[in-house]
Every structure is written in C-alpha cells, then in structure tokens.
Amino acid sequence: MRFMVIVKATKESEAGVMPSEKLLADMGKFNEDLVKAGVMLAGEGLHSSSKGARVRFFGKERSVIDGPFTETKELVAGFWLWQVKSLEEAIEWVRRCPNPFETGESEIEIRQVFEAEDFGAEFTPELREQEEHLRVKIANGAAL
C-alpha cells in the first residue's frame, strides 16, 4: 500500500522560517531509516503558499488565485510518499518522526494513495494500459 504522508504548515513555515541545522540532521536520519527499510519512495519540503497559486475550476471556466493563502492549518509544508503494508505501519513510522517544526504543535496527515484495483470496472483494460505506459515513461525519465 502506498501512503501520502503530509506535513501540515504552521504560521512559522508560512512566514518562511527555515529549520535549524539540528532538525535538518534529525530529519535526514529519519529519511535514511525510511530508505533503509524500503519505505520511502519520495519526499520533499514545499515553499510557503506566498510563492504558490491555486487554480479554481467552475465547469469549463478557470480562475487563478495567487498566494499566500490564509488558512494555514489547511496548507501543506511538505510530504513523503511511502510504501508500507498498512495504515498502522505508516502511523508507527510517523510516531518516530522528529517534530517537523521543533517547538509547538505540528500535524502530519496520512492518506492512502489509490491503486488501479481501487477504481473497479470503470478503470478499463485500455485505461490501465495507458496508465502503465505513463508509469514506465516516468520511471525511465523519457519524454512523452
């Protein structure tokens, strides 16, 4: 099972406060443990929402909203993509994680990633083949 592990933003991360050398070292060690265990597929920190944008869809219309965004507790500051056996295993890994913001309250959300079989009959053999073709291209770093 794959899980997206989402580090929620704080007022400090949205203000651009960078992690200390100690936190960077602690997170580096945690990431090494994830890699050694074969859990970590990807992981990155994100710039604050002031450097981002949102695109809102309404039917065929699109509108762009520039950051920053006000609801800090709903924003993402970073993420991992993990391959584990269960939600319980993902929770155990998160419990071992250093506090992402050293002091104060932090929150990490864990969400399962959809797999092809989760979509049922609507995900036809042709769509599955297309999806697999894209995954191979991505893995090989080839242009579509």
C-alpha positions in Angstrom: 0.0 0.0 0.0 1.2 3.5 -0.8 0.5 6.4 1.5 1.0 10.1 1.1 2.3 11.5 4.4 1.5 15.2 4.6 3.3 17.6 6.9 0.8 20.4 7.6 2.1 24.0 7.5 2.4 26.3 10.5 2.4 30.1 10.8 6.2 29.9 11.0 6.6 27.7 7.9 4.3 30.1 6.0 6.4 33.0 7.2 9.5 31.3 5.7 11.2 30.3 8.9 13.7 27.7 7.9 14.5 24.6 10.0 17.6 24.5 12.3 20.7 22.5 11.4 19.7 20.0 14.2 16.2 19.5 12.7 17.7 19.1 9.2 20.1 16.5 10.6 17.3 14.7 12.6 15.1 14.6 9.5 18.0 13.4 7.4 18.5 10.5 9.8 14.8 9.7 9.8 14.7 9.7 6.0 17.8 7.4 6.0 15.9 5.0 8.2 12.9 5.1 5.8 15.1 4.4 2.8 16.9 1.6 4.5 13.6 0.0 5.4 12.4 0.3 1.8 9.5 2.6 2.9 10.3 6.0 1.3 9.5 6.4 -2.4 9.7 10.3 -2.4 9.8 13.2 0.0 10.1 17.0 -0.3 9.5 20.2 1.6 7.5 22.9 0.0 7.9 26.7 -0.2 5.3 28.8 1.6 2.0 29.5 -0.2 3.1 33.1 -0.9 5.1 31.6 -3.7 2.2 29.5 -5.0 -1.1 29.8 -6.7 -4.4 27.9 -6.9 -6.5 27.3 -10.0 -10.2 27.2 -9.3 -12.5 25.2 -11.6 -16.1 26.0 -12.3 -17.4 24.0 -15.2 -15.2 25.0 -18.1 -14.0 28.2 -16.5 -10.7 28.6 -14.7 -9.6 31.3 -12.3 -6.1 31.8 -10.7 -5.7 32.8 -7.1 -2.2 33.9 -6.1 -0.9 33.0 -2.7 -0.5 33.5 0.2 -3.5 31.6 1.5 -4.9 32.4 4.9 -6.0 29.1 6.3 -2.5 27.9 7.5 -3.9 24.7 9.1 -5.2 23.5 5.7 -1.8 24.1 3.9 0.9 21.5 3.1 4.5 22.3 4.1 6.0 19.0 2.8 5.3 15.4 2.0 6.6 11.8 1.8 5.3 9.0 -0.4 5.7 5.7 1.4 5.2 2.1 0.5 4.1 0.1 3.6 1.9 -2.8 4.5 -0.8 -1.0 6.3 -2.1 2.3 7.7 -0.9 1.1 11.1 2.7 0.7 9.8 2.5 4.2 8.4 1.3 5.5 11.8 4.2 3.8 13.5 6.7 5.4 11.2 5.1 8.9 11.8 5.4 8.4 15.5 9.2 8.0 15.1 9.4 11.2 13.1 11.1 14.3 14.6 8.7 17.1 15.3 8.7 18.9 11.9 8.7 22.4 13.5 10.8 21.7 16.7 8.6 23.7 19.1 4.9 24.0 19.4 2.2 22.0 17.7 2.7 20.1 14.4 0.5 17.8 12.5 1.1 15.1 10.0 -1.7 13.6 7.9 -1.6 10.1 6.4 -3.7 9.4 3.3 -3.7 6.1 1.3 -3.0 6.5 -2.4 -5.4 5.0 -4.9 -4.2 1.9 -6.7 -5.6 0.7 -10.1 -7.7 -2.0 -8.5 -9.5 0.6 -6.3 -11.3 2.0 -9.3 -13.2 -1.1 -10.3 -14.7 -1.8 -13.7 -14.6 1.9 -14.7 -10.8 1.6 -15.0 -10.9 -0.4 -18.2 -8.1 -2.5 -19.6 -7.3 0.2 -22.1 -7.1 2.8 -19.3 -4.9 0.5 -17.2 -2.6 0.0 -20.2 -2.4 3.8 -20.7 -1.6 4.3 -17.0 1.1 1.6 -17.1 2.6 3.2 -20.2 2.8 6.6 -18.4 4.4 5.0 -15.3 7.1 3.3 -17.5 7.8 6.6 -19.3 8.1 8.4 -15.9 10.4 5.8 -14.4 12.6 5.9 -17.5 12.7 9.7 -17.5 11.6 9.7 -21.1 9.6 12.5 -22.7 6.0 11.5 -23.6 
